[in-house]
Amino acid sequence: MKHILYSLALIALIPLIALAIEPTNPPGVCDRFIGETDVKTCQERMQKNENVDWYAVTVCNLQKEDQQFWKCFDSIQGQAFNPQSLDKCGEETEMSDAQRLTCMEAARSDRKPASQHANYQPLKVKKDK
């Protein structure tokens, strides 16, 4: 009996685990648009904008209004986000577009990419003969 209850508890946890945000496939974002012109514009913008956090794009894609989606998309360009905070912005299904945008602004991280000009000590390999 314990094994059955344990198995049922594990099965019940599967949907909770599946709620975690997954990065959106860039062309998949454009599925939200209906008009051919809107889809084409979206596809062009997705190709040009590679400097985005695709987890954040997933949250932007939850915006109800297309205009709010683009506002969100533009606001995440070149930004880094705290994954746990970003996850909270995506979990809440009852948020308005404005609330979701505010949540995402709060989820921004001050983490910066590593400098490409960092001063590293050269690796010295000593071989024993």
C-alpha positions, 0 to 999 in steps of 0.5 A: 500500500505504501508503494502505491501511495508513493507512486501516486505522489510521484505521478502527481509531482510530474505536472509541477515539475513540467511548469518550469519555464522552457526556452522558446524556440525563436520561430515558435514565438511567431506562432502567436501572430495570425496575419502574414505580414505580422508573422513575416515581421516577427520572423525577421526580428527573431533573426536579427535579435540574438542578444536576448534571454530566450527564457525571458522571451518565453515569459514575454510570449505570455503577454496577451496583447501583441503590442505588449509582447513587442514592448516586453521583447524590446525591454529584454534586449541585452539584459540578464535575468535571475532565473528564479524571479523570471520563473515567478513571472511565468508561473502566474497566469492571472497577471495582466500584461503590465504586471508581467512587464513589471515582474520582469523588470524586477527579475533583471540581474546585475550579472554581466557577461565576462569581459573578453579582455580579462587578464588571465595568467598563461597556462604553463605546462611542465613535462617531466622527462 
